[in-house]
Amino acid sequence: MSAQKRMVTTPEGVKEVVSVAVLASKEGFNVYDLADGHTIKMKTVVLDVVRVEGVKDELGNPVYHVQHRVLMTAAPTEAKGE
């Protein structure tokens, strides 16, 4: 499959980007017990990854832009085992 290229506006200006497929992921929840007796579970889910063509970071690594969504649930701590 050939790489899909497109133009996008980035912090570096309008740049050509190349879609990069995600081959595997492990997206577990981070769990936070709150003092008010609730537990919050959060995780970030990656929707799309592109590599910015011709742009490198200060160490010479390629620059990627990641489109993502943050999922969150909140429940009383005693319901945490569900």
C-alpha positions, 0 to 999 in steps of 0.5 A: 500500500502506498503512503497517503500524502496530503497538505495540512496546517501545522504549527510549522505552517502548511506542510505535506504529511504522510499517513502512517498506519498504527500496527499495534496498540495497548491502550489501557486506562489510567485510574485515579481514586479521588478524595470524594469517593469517586474513581476516574478512568481515562485513556487516550485513543489514537485516531490518526497518525501523520509524519510531517515531511521535511521537518525534524525535531532538535534531535533530528527525529521525524515529527509526527502529528497524532489525532486522538480522543480522550475517553473518561468514565467516573463512578463511585469507588465501590463500583470500581470492580465492575 
